[in-house]
Amino acid sequence: MSIKTTVRRTVTTALAAAVLAPVLTLLAAGSAVADARTDIRDLARANLGKQTCSTNSLGGVGYMDSCRMAHAWCADFARWVWNKAGLHTDRLTPAAGSFYLYGVNNGTLHTDSGYVPQIGDAVVLNYQGNGYADHVSIVDAVTATSMTTINGNSGGSGPTTSSVQYATGGHRVGQYIGGQRISAFVSPAGIGTTPALAKRLGVLGGGGAVIGKQGELDAGWTPVHGGGIVKAKFDGDMVGVVDAGGTLHVKQGDMYQGWFPQIGNVKDFALESATGRIGVLRNDGTVTVKEGGLQGGWVEQYNGVAELALSGDWIGVVSTNGTVSVKQGNLYAGWTTQVGNAKHLELDAAAGRIGVLRNDGSVVVKDGGLYGTNWVEQTSGVTDFELSGDWIGVVFANGLASVKAGGLQAGWTNQLSGVKDVELDAAAGRLGFLRTDGTLAAKDGGLYGTTWHEVANGVTTFDVTSY
């Protein structure tokens, strides 16, 4: 068995068709993926009988971080095999259900009972709706009447005693293997492929209602929560809300998914959908983080915290004394002190960039990751600050919002006035600005885009994001 997660179950027909055609071309005979299928099988076979803390066939320990985390590791094994075979594994996490989402996002999900599985496909088992998947394995061989799979975290009394084992049974969606129903097959998307980017905008508004829209800025709104919410955040395909009682609820996938309660006593929280991480800052100043989607296990991180940030495999905190500390890697990694006198922290792990809004209103940013030393002063008199890719956005005390793109010495481009909050998504080319009167304006096309959309009013907070 493996960690479950909520996944996106549906895409529009147009999006699915647009993504599926190039991916199927990649999977044709002679393509990089077709050539890699036997590599997937052979690598999986080379680890038969090994456990989560065994020396794997490539000389490392276990699969991904399965040994240290000691969690159910079928998904860790499958994504390790795909990754070491050189295939696209972005957004796969320790959750078995992340493979279902991967298939949706890349156009390689097969839920038709007529689909003939291929060597190297992932097999998602016991998908129960709303993103629940009990297990994921890898196709080893297929005959006219049966299929053999290779399974991480199989047998044993728990994750530390289970091993990589064969299973034999049905070979079509709807049939059973190892006592579990085959819900879907997922093919690897290939080497160097880029799935279509899905853009989202989410709003917490009057009465604590949460709404979101996906796609273009003139798309319609989807009701996400009916009301009574005190905090809401959107990240990729995750949405989280905190109710009036302080309980965090999260959903992942399309915005119609059901809510899953996570933890109580919540002051604030952060989401990182690409790595399946959820972080919580409790009212007592302690921080705990889980990975593997909604069903992962919590790992205590820090205490005496005023603010929490997640980005990729980075976790950042601002202590109540204003000290910024950041860690990179697994949830047990050590902390690296960054800078003091901090009011607000921004991280972008993919860009290797860390930024801090100080208590005096000045902003400083550095490239080079946790161990970069060249902090560059950006500007002063700032009340709000945002990082995304190589974009930096600020709101000055007079309400003017300005954004820069490129190097840390780049010039600023003024955007709007009367602003209190800026949110950016460089990958999507989208900028959003919440005015002091509660109206929300956004545009696509980057800093120099000229088509502004008035997208909502009565807005408390908002997010722009993509996946």
C-alpha positions in Angstrom: 0.0 0.0 0.0 1.1 3.6 -0.4 0.2 7.1 0.8 -3.0 8.3 -0.8 -3.6 11.7 -2.2 -6.3 13.7 -3.9 -5.8 14.1 -7.6 -7.3 15.9 -10.5 -9.8 13.5 -12.2 -11.0 15.4 -15.2 -9.7 17.7 -17.8 -11.6 19.3 -20.7 -11.8 17.4 -23.9 -9.8 20.1 -25.7 -7.0 20.0 -23.2 -6.8 16.3 -23.1 -6.7 16.1 -26.9 -4.1 18.8 -27.1 -1.8 17.1 -24.7 -2.4 13.5 -25.7 -1.4 13.8 -29.4 2.2 14.8 -28.8 2.6 12.4 -26.0 1.4 9.5 -28.0 3.8 10.4 -30.7 6.6 10.2 -28.1 5.4 6.8 -27.1 5.5 5.4 -30.6 8.0 2.7 -31.5 11.5 4.1 -31.7 10.8 7.1 -29.4 12.8 7.8 -26.3 10.1 6.5 -24.1 9.6 3.3 -26.1 13.4 2.7 -25.9 13.3 3.4 -22.1 10.5 0.9 -21.4 12.8 -2.0 -21.2 15.2 0.1 -19.1 12.3 0.7 -16.6 11.5 -3.0 -16.4 15.2 -4.1 -16.1 15.8 -1.5 -13.3 12.7 -2.5 -11.4 13.7 -6.2 -11.7 17.2 -5.4 -10.5 15.7 -4.4 -7.1 13.5 -7.4 -6.5 13.8 -8.5 -2.9 15.2 -5.2 -1.7 13.8 -3.2 1.2 13.3 0.5 1.8 16.7 0.8 3.6 18.6 -1.7 1.3 21.4 -0.6 -1.0 19.6 -0.3 -4.3 20.9 -1.6 -7.6 22.5 1.8 -8.3 24.4 1.9 -5.1 22.3 4.3 -3.1 20.1 3.7 -0.1 16.5 2.9 -0.7 14.2 4.8 -3.1 13.8 8.5 -3.0 13.6 9.3 0.7 11.7 6.2 1.7 14.3 4.9 4.2 14.5 8.0 6.3 10.8 8.7 6.1 9.8 5.1 6.8 6.5 5.7 5.1 4.6 3.5 2.7 6.9 3.6 -0.4 5.3 2.0 -3.4 5.1 5.4 -5.1 8.7 6.3 -4.1 9.9 3.1 -5.7 7.9 3.6 -9.0 9.0 7.3 -9.4 12.6 6.3 -8.5 12.6 3.8 -11.3 11.1 6.2 -13.8 13.5 8.9 -12.8 16.6 6.8 -13.0 15.5 5.6 -16.4 15.7 9.2 -17.5 12.0 9.9 -17.8 9.9 13.0 -16.9 8.8 12.7 -13.2 7.8 16.3 -12.4 5.0 16.5 -9.8 5.3 12.8 -8.8 5.3 12.6 -5.0 5.3 9.8 -2.4 1.6 9.5 -3.0 0.3 6.7 -5.2 -2.4 9.0 -6.4 0.1 11.4 -7.8 0.6 9.0 -10.7 -3.1 9.4 -11.6 -2.7 13.2 -11.6 0.5 12.9 -13.6 -1.5 10.9 -16.2 -4.2 13.6 -16.4 -1.7 16.5 -16.6 0.4 14.8 -19.3 -2.4 13.1 -21.3 -1.1 9.6 -20.5 -3.9 8.4 -18.3 -5.6 5.2 -19.5 -8.9 4.3 -17.8 -10.5 2.5 -20.8 -10.8 -1.3 -20.2 -9.7 -1.8 -23.8 -6.2 -0.3 -23.2 -3.4 -2.8 -23.5 -0.8 -2.0 -20.8 2.8 -1.6 -21.9 6.0 -2.5 -20.2 7.0 0.3 -17.9 3.5 1.7 -17.4 2.5 2.6 -13.8 -0.6 0.7 -12.5 -2.8 2.7 -10.2 -4.9 0.4 -7.9 -8.0 1.0 -5.9 -8.6 4.5 -7.0 -11.7 5.4 -5.0 -12.7 8.8 -6.2 -11.6 12.1 -4.9 -8.0 11.1 -5.5 -7.7 8.0 -3.3 -5.3 5.4 -4.6 -4.1 2.5 -2.4 -1.1 1.4 -4.4 1.0 1.9 -7.6 3.2 -0.6 -9.3 5.1 -1.0 -12.6 4.1 -3.3 -15.5 6.8 -6.0 -16.0 5.1 -8.3 -18.6 1.7 -8.7 -20.3 0.2 -11.8 -21.9 -3.1 -12.4 -23.6 -4.7 -13.2 -20.3 -2.6 -11.8 -17.4 -0.1 -9.3 -16.3 2.9 -9.3 -14.0 3.9 -6.2 -12.0 6.8 -5.2 -9.8 5.8 -3.6 -6.6 7.6 -1.6 -4.0 6.4 -1.8 -0.4 5.0 -5.3 -0.9 4.4 -7.9 1.9 6.0 -7.6 5.3 4.5 -6.2 8.5 5.1 -2.6 7.6 7.1 -0.2 5.4 10.5 -1.1 7.0 9.9 -4.9 6.5 8.2 -4.9 3.1 10.2 -5.3 -0.1 10.1 -5.1 -3.9 8.1 -8.1 -5.2 6.3 -9.5 -8.2 2.5 -9.7 -8.4 0.4 -11.5 -11.1 -3.2 -11.1 -12.0 -5.6 -9.2 -14.3 -4.3 -7.1 -17.2 -7.1 -4.6 -17.9 -8.7 -1.7 -16.1 -11.5 -3.1 -13.9 -9.7 -6.4 -13.3 -7.8 -7.3 -10.1 -4.1 -8.0 -9.3 -2.9 -8.8 -5.9 -6.5 -8.4 -4.6 -6.7 -4.8 -5.7 -8.7 -3.4 -8.5 -6.9 -1.9 -11.5 -8.2 1.7 -11.8 -5.8 3.1 -14.4 -2.6 2.7 -16.3 -0.3 5.7 -16.6 2.4 5.9 -19.3 5.6 7.9 -18.8 5.5 11.2 -20.6 9.0 11.1 -22.0 12.2 12.9 -22.0 12.1 16.7 -22.2 8.3 16.9 -22.6 6.5 19.9 -21.1 2.8 19.4 -20.2 0.4 22.2 -20.9 0.3 24.8 -18.1 -2.9 25.1 -16.2 -3.4 28.6 -14.7 -5.6 29.3 -11.7 -6.7 32.3 -9.8 -8.3 32.0 -6.3 -10.2 34.4 -4.1 -11.3 34.6 -0.5 -14.2 37.1 -0.4 -17.1 38.4 1.6 -18.6 36.1 4.2 -15.5 33.9 4.0 -16.6 32.3 0.6 -13.9 30.9 -1.6 -14.1 30.9 -5.4 -11.6 30.0 -8.1 -11.2 30.1 -11.9 -9.0 28.0 -14.1 -7.7 29.1 -17.5 -8.0 32.6 -18.9 -8.9 35.6 -16.8 -12.3 35.9 -18.4 -13.2 32.3 -17.5 -16.1 31.7 -15.2 -15.8 31.3 -11.4 -16.1 27.9 -9.6 -17.5 27.9 -6.1 -14.8 26.3 -3.9 -16.2 26.8 -0.4 -19.5 28.4 0.6 -18.3 30.5 3.5 -17.1 30.8 7.0 -13.4 30.6 6.0 -10.8 32.8 7.6 -7.8 31.8 5.4 -7.6 30.4 1.9 -4.7 29.6 -0.3 -4.2 28.2 -3.8 -1.0 26.5 -5.0 -1.0 24.6 -8.2 -3.8 22.1 -8.0 -4.1 22.3 -4.2 -6.5 24.5 -2.3 -6.5 24.9 1.4 -8.8 26.7 3.8 -8.9 27.3 7.5 -12.4 27.4 9.1 -13.4 29.6 12.1 -12.5 26.8 14.5 -8.9 26.8 13.3 -9.0 23.5 11.3 -7.2 23.2 8.0 -9.0 21.5 5.1 -7.3 20.8 1.8 -8.4 19.5 -1.6 -6.2 18.5 -4.6 -7.2 18.0 -8.2 -10.1 19.8 -9.9 -11.8 22.4 -7.7 -14.9 20.2 -7.3 -13.0 17.6 -5.2 -14.2 17.0 -1.6 -12.4 18.5 1.4 -10.1 16.6 3.6 -9.5 17.8 7.2 -5.8 18.0 8.0 -5.0 19.4 11.4 -6.4 21.9 14.0 -5.0 24.8 16.0 -3.9 26.4 12.8 -2.7 30.0 12.7 -1.4 29.9 9.1 -0.4 27.4 6.5 1.5 26.9 3.2 1.0 24.5 0.3 3.5 23.1 -2.2 1.5 21.0 -4.7 4.5 20.0 -6.9 6.1 18.1 -4.1 2.9 17.2 -2.3 3.8 19.2 0.8 1.5 20.9 3.3 2.9 23.0 6.1 1.2 24.4 9.2 2.1 27.1 11.6 0.1 26.5 14.8 -1.1 29.1 17.2 1.6 28.1 19.7 4.3 29.0 17.1 5.3 25.4 16.2 5.6 24.3 12.6 4.8 20.9 11.2 5.1 19.7 7.6 3.9 16.6 5.7 4.7 15.3 2.2 2.9 12.7 0.1 -0.2 14.7 -0.4 -3.2 14.9 1.8 -2.6 11.5 3.4 1.0 12.0 4.4 2.4 11.9 7.9 3.3 15.1 9.8 7.0 15.8 10.8 7.7 18.5 13.4 10.0 21.2 12.1 10.5 24.3 14.3 9.1 26.4 17.1 9.0 30.1 17.9 7.9 30.8 14.4 6.1 33.9 13.1 5.9 32.9 9.4 6.2 29.8 7.3 7.1 29.4 3.5 7.3 26.4 1.2 8.8 26.2 -2.2 9.9 23.0 -3.9 11.9 21.0 -1.4 12.7 24.2 0.6 11.1 25.1 3.9 11.6 28.5 5.3 10.6 30.1 8.6 10.8 33.6 10.2 11.3 33.3 13.9 9.5 35.6 16.3 12.8 37.4 16.8 13.0 38.1 13.0 15.6 35.5 12.1 15.1 33.7 8.7 16.1 30.0 8.5 15.7 27.8 5.5 16.3 24.0 4.9 16.5 22.1 1.6 15.9 18.5 0.9 14.0 16.0 3.1 11.9 16.9 6.1 14.7 16.0 8.4 17.4 18.2 6.8 19.3 20.7 8.8 18.5 24.4 8.9 20.6 27.2 7.5 20.4 30.7 9.0 20.0 33.4 6.4 19.4 36.9 7.7 17.7 38.8 10.6 15.3 41.7 11.1 12.8 40.0 8.8 9.1 40.8 8.5 8.2 38.6 5.5 10.0 35.8 3.6 9.7 34.8 0.0 11.3 31.6 -1.6 11.6 30.3 -5.1 13.5 27.0 -5.0 13.4 26.5 -8.8 15.0 29.9 -9.3 17.4 29.5 -6.4 16.2 32.8 -5.0 15.5 34.0 -1.4 14.0 37.4 -0.6 13.2 39.2 2.6 11.1 42.2 3.5 12.7 43.7 6.6 10.9 45.4 9.5 12.1 48.8 8.2 10.4 48.3 4.8 13.5 47.5 2.8 13.8 44.5 0.5 16.9 42.3 0.0 17.1 39.3 -2.4 19.9 36.8 -3.2 20.4 34.2 -5.9 22.4 31.0 -5.5 20.2 29.1 -3.1 20.7 28.6 0.7 24.4 29.1 0.5 24.6 32.1 -1.8 26.2 35.1 0.0 25.5 38.0 -2.4 22.5 39.7 -0.9 21.4 42.6 -3.2 19.4 45.6 -1.9 16.3 46.1 -4.0 14.2 49.0 -2.7 12.7 50.6 0.4 9.4 51.9 1.7 7.7 48.5 0.9 4.6 47.1 2.5 4.1 44.0 0.4 6.6 41.8 -1.5 6.5 38.8 -3.8 8.9 36.5 -5.7 8.2 34.3 -8.6 10.9 32.9 -10.9 13.0 35.9 -11.9 10.2 38.3 -11.1 10.2 40.6 -8.0 7.1 42.5 -7.1 6.6 45.2 -4.5 3.9 47.5 -3.2 5.2 50.8 -1.8 3.7 52.6 1.2 2.0 55.1 -1.2 0.1 52.1 -2.9 2.2 52.0 -6.1 2.9 48.5 -7.3 6.0 47.9 -9.3 7.6 44.7 -10.8 11.0 43.8 -12.2 12.1 40.8 -14.3 15.6 39.3 -14.8 18.7 39.9 -12.8 18.7 41.5 -9.3 20.0 44.7 -10.7 17.1 45.1 -13.3 15.0 48.2 -13.4 11.4 48.4 -12.0 8.3 48.7 -14.1 5.4 50.5 -12.5 2.0 48.7 -12.8 -0.9 50.1 -10.8 -1.7 52.5 -8.0 -4.0 52.1 -5.0 -2.7 48.6 -4.4 -2.2 46.7 -1.1 -1.2 43.2 -2.3 0.7 41.8 -5.3 0.7 38.2 -6.4 2.8 36.9 -9.4 3.2 33.8 -11.5 6.2 34.2 -13.8 5.7 30.8 -15.4 2.2 31.7 -16.5 3.1 35.4 -17.3 0.4 36.5 -14.9 0.2 39.4 -12.5 -2.5 40.2 -10.0 -3.1 43.3 -7.8 -5.5 43.7 -4.9 -6.5 47.3 -4.5 -7.2 49.0 -1.1 -10.9 49.1 -2.1 -11.1 45.3 -2.4 -11.2 45.2 -6.2 -8.9 42.7 -7.9 -7.2 43.5 -11.3 -5.0 41.0 -13.2 -3.3 40.6 -16.5 -1.5 38.1 -18.6 1.4 38.8 -20.9 4.1 39.7 -18.3 5.2 43.0 -17.1 4.4 44.8 -20.4 1.0 43.2 -21.0 -1.6 45.9 -21.6 -4.9 44.1 -21.2 -6.1 44.5 -17.6 -9.1 42.4 -16.4 -11.2 43.5 -13.4 -11.8 40.1 -12.1 -13.5 40.5 -8.7 -14.5 42.9 -5.9 -15.0 42.4 -2.2 -11.8 40.5 -2.1 -10.0 39.7 1.2 -7.0 37.7 -0.2 -6.1 36.1 -3.5 -3.6 33.9 -5.3 -2.4 33.4 -8.8 -0.8 30.0 -9.5 -0.2 27.4 -12.2 0.7 23.7 -12.6 
